[in-house]
Amino acid sequence: MKQKKNLWVNLLFAAVVLVIAGVLFYLRSAGQSGSTLGAELIYGDANTVQKISLDTDAVYDIDTGYLTVHIEVKDGAARFIDSPCPDHICESFGWISQEDQTATCLPARAVLTIVPLA
């Protein structure tokens, strides 16, 4: 009898977790803008903003005042490449292409984020 009760408690807990996960997934999807996406680089002490289109494949070299970051745009995605920083962690973020995805290069004080272009 006790095992049967534990089974029902476990099943109920699993069902609640799945419902919560489904609601969070729905809310996350509903928050997407559906508009054309682009990359936004915020860099330097002045928080300078550089908008970058994801429609054109290119490599951008941007001096942040600390280091020159190199951003590659290809097939609707962007990434840091050939970073001059000592640890190259920003390169490990890889390609970002979905809204609100972010890659950061702390030594260069640069944040690359995918945002809707309005």
Protein Blocks (a to p, Z undefined) as FASTA:
>chain_A
ZZmmmmmmmmmmmmmmmmmmmmmmmmmmmmpnoiacdddddedjkopacdddfkbgcddd
ddehlaccddddeehiacdehifbfnlmmmmnopafbehiacddfklopacdddddZZ
